[in-house]
């Protein structure tokens, strides 16, 4: 691996730091911000190097200056820094996610269920192409057939570990990772009852995409996916389905195949008014 590629730094971590320096998502930062940006990156990467931090930053800056194409107004594009600091795989993920940002897990699970029609937990290479086409369409982006082929072929090459021509739920969740698991914003056990009720309303509204006052279909899937990822980062379709069935069995009190707002409140130990 190139010595400029940082240890333990993935696309998600890179984006998290990038957003601190480019909060309006222009796709570039000013050259004067580079040292602070590199310092943040080194801290995030775990600093697995015998070099002193200052020397490592100097080396990264020199490598960047020798390879980059700074615009006339002194701006540095995200792809220039990403290509310098991330592995080929993580660099691909970062640039792809910027083109197709997911709003929430409900969006991801709706598309996944549409293609994993037999609930096998896998989609084929041909299904992946359709999956990606739908994703671009949902974001009102036109994509050529050639570009779709490139994305599909690259993803299969990178993530089809056992070369069986298919990807599982965990692969797609990693490729299309959200900026942040929505549930990470909340610490239910550390709040007063009133705080928990307020947080619950925010959580329910986030997953109730249809605004019907009940979670159903991919809305339940999205909630389950985020819940599971809090305790089990490696997510399998079988595990998700088991947890979903358990949640429905426990929370769907009236047996209508949905989770009403008051039903979920009771499941989470809240008195819903």
N, C-alpha and C positions, 0 to 999 in steps of 0.2 A: 504493500500500500504506500502511496505517496506520502512523504514525511509531512506534507502540509495538510493532509487530511486528518481531522481531529478525532481522537479516540472517543467512542461512546456518544458521538453526536449524530443524531438522526434528523430526518426531515422535520419531524414534529418539534424537536427542540430548536432547530434553526428558525423555523417560522415563529415560534413563541418569542424568541429574542428579536427577530427582525421586526415584528409588529410593535415592539417598544420603540424602535428607532424610526419606523415608517408607519405611524398609527393611521394615516389616511390612505394607506395602500397605494402609493404612487408607483411602487416598483423600483425605487432607487433611494439612496441616502447620499448626503453630502460627503465629500472627501474628508472634511474636517471631523466627521463622526466616526471615521474608520477605526481609529485606535480604541475608542470606547467600545465600539461594536466587537472588535477582535478580543478585547479583554473580557467582555461578557461571554463570548463564545468559549474562550479558554476555561473560564470558570464552570460553564455548563458541561464541558467535555470531561471534566475530572482531572485535567492537567497530568495525564500519564506521560510525563516526559522528564528527562533529567535536566533539561534546560531551565533556566530561570524564566519567570513569566515575561520579563521585559525583553529577553533575548528571543523568546518564542514569538512575541508580538512583532518584534523587529523583522524576524525572518519571514513571517507571514506577510507583513506589509511589503517587504522587498519583492517577494514572489508575486504578490498582487500587482505591484507597480510595473513589473517586467512583462506581465501577461494581459493586463486589462486595457480596455479602450474607454478612457474617461471622456464623457461628453464635454462639449465646449464650455458648458456652465459648471463643470467640476462635480458632476454627479456620478455615482457608481451604481450600476444596475444589479438587481438581485441575482441574476443568473451568473454574473461574474464572480461574486463572492461564493455562491453555492458550488460552482464548478471547482473552485479552489479548495473548499473546506469539507465537502461531502464526498462520500464514495459515489461511484457511478449510479448505483441503485438508488441511494437516498436522494441524489440530485434529480433523478428522473421523477421520483415520488413528489418532491417539493414542487417542481414546475408543473406537474400534472394536477396537483391539488389546487394550485393557484388558478388553474383554468376551470376547474369544476369543484368549487367549494361546496361542501354539504352544510345545509342549514341545521339539520338535526338527524338523529338516528332513525326517525320515522321515515324520512326520505330514503335513506339507505335500505331499510328493511322492506319498504314497499317495492322497490326495484328488484331487490334480491328475491323476494317471494314470487315475483312475476316470472323469473327465469328458473329458479329452483322449483319447478312445478311439481316434481315428485317428492319434494322434501328429502332428497338424498343428502343434502349438505354440500353439493358440488354443482358447478356449472362448467360446461365444455368450452373449448376455444371459440366455437361458433356462437354459443350463447353469450360469451363474454363480449363479443363484438356488438351484439344487440343490446346488452347491458350498458355498454359505454355510449352507444348511440342514444339510448334513452336518457342517459345522464346529461349528455350535452344538450339534448332537446329540452330537458326540464330547465336548463339554465339559458334557454333561448339562444344557444350558440350553434351556428352551422359548422359542420365538420365534413370534410371531403372523405370519400371512401378510402383513398390512399392514407390519409392521416389516421383514420379509424383502424386500418390494417396495421399501421406502424405501432399505435398504442397497444392494440391487442397482442401483436406478436412480441413486443417488448415485455409486456406483463407476463405472458406465458413463459418466456425465456427466463425471466428473473424469479418468478414465484412458483412455477410448477416444479417443485423440488424433486419429486419422484418421477417426473417426465411421463405422467400418465395422461397428459392432454386435458387436464381439468384443474380448477382452483376451488378451494373450499371457502367457507364463510370467513375463517380467520384471515386467509390471504386477502380477500376483498376488503375486509375491515381495516387491514393495515394499509392497503393501497389507497383507500378512500377515507382515511381517518379524518374525523372531525377535528376542528381546532382544539376543542376541549370537551371532554365528557361533561355534559350539562350538570350532572349530579355532583360533580366535584365542587361546585359553587356553594354547596350546602353541607352543614354539619349538624344534622338533626338532633343528635344526642347532647350537643353542647349548648342548646338554646332553651329559653323559657318556652312554656306552652304557647304563648302568644306568638313568639318568633317562629316556632315550628308551624303554627297554622298559616302564618304569612308565607313562609317558605313553601309550604305544601301547595298553596294556591298558585305560586309561580311555577312549581314543578308540574302541576296538573295542566296548567295552561300551555306549557311548552310542548307536552306530548299530545294534548287534545288539539291536533292540527285542524281537524274538521269543525271544531268549536261546537260540538253537539252536547257537551257535558258528560260524555262517556268515552272511554278508551276502547277501541276495537281494532281488530286486524293488525296492520303494521304499526299502529299507535301503541298497542300492547307490546309488540315485538321490539319497538324502539326503546320503550321503557325497560323491558327485560334485558335487552342488550347492554344498556348503560349500567343497570344494576349489577349484572354479572361481571362487567369489566372492572368494577370497583374492587372485586376480590379475586378475579381470575382473568389476567390480561390475555391469555391465550384462549380464544373463544371458539368453541365448536358448535356446529348446528344441532347435534344431538343434545348437548348440554343445554342449549338455549331452549329447545323444544320441551325438555323435561322441566325446566324452571318455569316456562310459560304455562304448562299444564298445571303445575303446582300452584302458581299464582292465581290462575283462573279458578281452580278448585277451592282455594281459600278465600278469594275476594269476590267472585261472582255470586253473590248471595241470592239474587233473584233468578239466576240461571238463564239470563237472556243472551249469554255469549259475549257480554260487554262488561267493562268495569266502570260503574258509575262513580261520580266524584265522591259521594258519601261512602261507597263501598271501599274505595282505596283509602279514604281517611280512616276508616275503621281498621283496615289491615295494618296501617302504619301507627295505630294506637292514638289516633286523634279523634276528638269529639267534633263532628262536623255540624255546623249550625245551618 
